[in-house]
Amino acid sequence: MERVIATYYIETPYEPEQAAAVLAGEQSSGTFVAVPGETEALKQRFAARVETVKFLETVGQPAMPGAVSREGKYHRAMVRVSWSMENFGYNLPVLISTLQGNLYEITQFTGLKLMDIELPEIYGTYFKGPQFGISGSRKLTGVEGRPLIGTIIKPSIGLTVEETAALVKTLATAGIDFIKDDELLSSSANSAFEDRVEAVMRVLSAYADKTGKKVMYAFNISGEMDQMLQRYETILRWGGTCAMISINSVGLAAAKKIADQGQLAIHGHRNGWGMLTRHPLLGIDFRAYQKLWRLAGVDQLHVNGIRNKFWETDDSVVSSIEACLEDLFDHRKPLPVISSGQWGGQAFETWNRTHTVDCLYMAGGGIMAHPMGPAAGVVALQQAWQAAVAGYSLEEAARQYQEFGKSVEKFGNR
């Protein structure tokens, strides 16, 4: 039977091999004491296996509370543990309970982070992965050969339906490719979901009839399961092409149910991500995280951005972009969504470090606060990416392109 292999970064006051064995037992057939029925035959079939243990270093202070070392030594290592598919089959919630469940509670660990997952080939047949991904998102928006340029409705919450529709008209006229609800808004006192979809899609359909360009709008359907399915149908009824889900809030099973409907691109917002990964020795690394959401069928996945407004390092952002663009079986690849304090200035380093235009490049203030207006803000982002790919420096691009030059004057010292 094929196996799932997980790689963990651990810290422990015990020998790493001993702690890894405890993890394997706790997360499969064992517990803290031998129990009746735990036969050798059962363990042979269902017990997790410690595949490898690679010692890294010893430190004098624990990363987190846990067992206390009498010698003041805490050992760090990379360990690989595997489970037979017989333990969980194709059940993603039970897979998560196995890979990310009570193991975080085990006292033997003063640090533990899931770094990567190796999935059996049969998963590539059973799970279909993103149904749109990069190629489908490009087809729906008609954008080829460059990043999709997108923005977020701001203020995040508080605009009326009419105010939102007016802003969408401004952005569409400016040449935007993609607009999304903020994750804080799904249906509010002055912006009911159904009313907002109708108003926004009337604007975008009229713009498409006039220009032939269909702007993608990601409506935030996050909610209870039945409610999300109803909202999904509302988007379809009004001719929309994308639904947004706060994936950490609704969970893998709900996200997969929505993605399985197969008629809208699914924009996966990862709000709450910092809670899962900000500590270097707790939680889950994006490389493992994105594989799970790809199995669920998410088409677009947030990765933060270069020189972002949050805590995440540029190296981490680059690694996340690269992870989305790596093959996973023969599935479509999710579109990396670059956002957080972005304007055209970060396009140069983003390109130099990733050499890809397969991304959705999101800017809020970088578009709306452009000194020449939102239309110039969109053009400035397009110019920045065109210049970056052509090998121009930021300074050369600022001299070459008026709109981008003005954005450098506005945002260059931020």
Secondary structure, DSSP 8 states (H G I E B T S, - for coil): --EEEEEEEEEESS-HHHHHHHHHHHTTT--SS--TT--HHHHHHH--EEEEEEEEEEESS-SSSSS--TTS-EEEEEEEEEEEGGGTTT-HHHHHHHHHSGGGG-TT-SEEEEEEEE--HHHHHH----SSHHHHHHHHHT--SS-EEEEE-SSSS---HHHHHHHHHHHHHHT-SEEE--TT-SSBTTB-HHHHHHHHHHHHHHHHHHHS---EEEEE--SSHHHHHHHHHHHHHTT--EEEEEHHHH-HHHHHHHHTT-SSEEEEE-TTHHHHHSSTTEEE-HHHHHHHHHHHT-SEEEEE-TT-SSS--HHHHHHHHHHHHS--TT----EEEE-SS--GGGHHHHHHHH----SEEE-SHHHHT-TT-HHHHHHHHHHHHHHHHHT--HHHHHHH-HHHHHHHHHHTT-
